[in-house]
Structures are given as C-alpha cells and as structure tokens.
Amino acid sequence: MLHSERGNAMISLLMAMVILGTLYLGYVGMPDFRGKRGGPVAIENTRDVACKIQRQQIERDIDIWKVDHTEEPSLDALKGAGIFIPACPEHGTYDVAGSHVVCSVHK
C-alpha cells in the first residue's frame, strides 16, 4: 500500500467516525448542564409534533361543533356530541380555552 493510500484510508475512517458521532448525538441528545440526558431527541420531537397535530384537529372539531351550538365548547361537550378526543402522546391533559386547545405538557 502506498503512503498516500494509507493516509486516504485514515481520513475516510475519521470521517466515518465523525458522521457516526454526529448521528448518535443527534439521536440521543447532548447532556444538559447537570449531566443528565433528556432522552432520544428524535422521539421527543415526534411526540411534540403529534400532540400539536392532535390539538389542531380538536380545534377544527370545535369550529365544526360551534356551527350547531351556542354554548362555550368543552371536551365533555365534544365527547357528548360523539367527537373523538385523542390523548397526548406524553400523557398530558388537554383543556379548551375558547376555541384554543392547550396541553399540560406541550405548551
């Protein structure tokens, strides 16, 4: 093996290690200032997005529900009308404030 070929192999190996390290840290996450890990970042982001989409769906259901009702919307009123209310992926609770839905976990 020529000297330059060994150098190229070493650079390729180092680049592969940098890429794998970056992917690992992107998935697992960097430790916070106390040294604790927050858990897999990709999974947390997915749950945040899922909760947001579910809240938006409930808000659309509230808009449709308001067409036939004059009282303030509530989750119990929506359930009574046969509207399915999904659960937060992080086990938070949803609450209705006017036409806006808030989650106890994902503010």
N, C-alpha and C positions, 0 to 999 in steps of 0.2 A: 504494500500500500504506500503510495506516495505521501510525502509530508503534508501537502495541501489537501489531500483526500481525508486524512485523519482530522485536520482542522475543520473541514466541512462537516464531517460526521459529529464532531464535538459541538459545533454551533447548532446543528439540527437537533441534537439531543437536548441542549439547553433551551432551545425554542419550544420543543415539545413539553419540557418541564414547566416553562413559564405559562404556556397555554393551559396545561392541566391545573396548575396552581390557580390561575385566574378563574377557570370554570369552577373549581372547588370552592373558592372564596365567594364567588357569585351565588352558588347554590346554598352553602351552609351559612354564609354571612360572616362578617368580621365581628370579633368580640367587642362588646361595649366597654365603657370606661371602667366597669367593675370586673371585667374579665369574663363575664357571662356571655353565652351565645344566645341570641334571640330565637334560634330555630331556623329551619330552612327558609330563606328569604323568598324563593320562588313560590313555595306553598302559601306563605303568609300573603303575598301579593295576589295570588289566585283567589284566596278566601276574601280578601278585601274587595276585589272586583266582583265576585259572586254576590256578596252582600249588597253592593251598590246596585247591581242589576236587579236583584230581588226587590230592593226598596223602590226603584224606579217603576217596576211592574205594579207594585202595590199603589203607587201614586197614580198610575194610569187607571187602575181599577177604581180608585177613589173618584177620579174625574168622571168615569162612566157611571158610577153609583150616584153621584150628585145630580145627574140628569133627572132621576126619579125620586129624589129625596131632598127635603129642605133642612133637616137637622144636621148638626155637625157630624162628620164622619168619625168613626171609631173602629178599632179592629173587631170588636164584638159585633157591631152593626154590619160590617162587611162579611164576617163569617155567617151571620144570620141570613144574609142575602145569598149565601151559597158561594161566596168568593173564597178561593183557597189562599191562605196566608202562609207563605213558606217560612221556614226557620232560618235564622242566621247561621252560617257555617261555623262560627266561633261561639255558638250558644248564647249570643246576645239576645236581648229582647227588643222588639220593635214597638214604637209608640207613634201615634199620629198627632201632629201639631198643625191643625188647619188642613191643608192639602199636602203637607210635607211629612215624610216618614223618616224618623230618626232611629238609629240603632244604639244600644247601650255600649257596644264595643267599638263600632266603626263610626266615629262622629262625623 
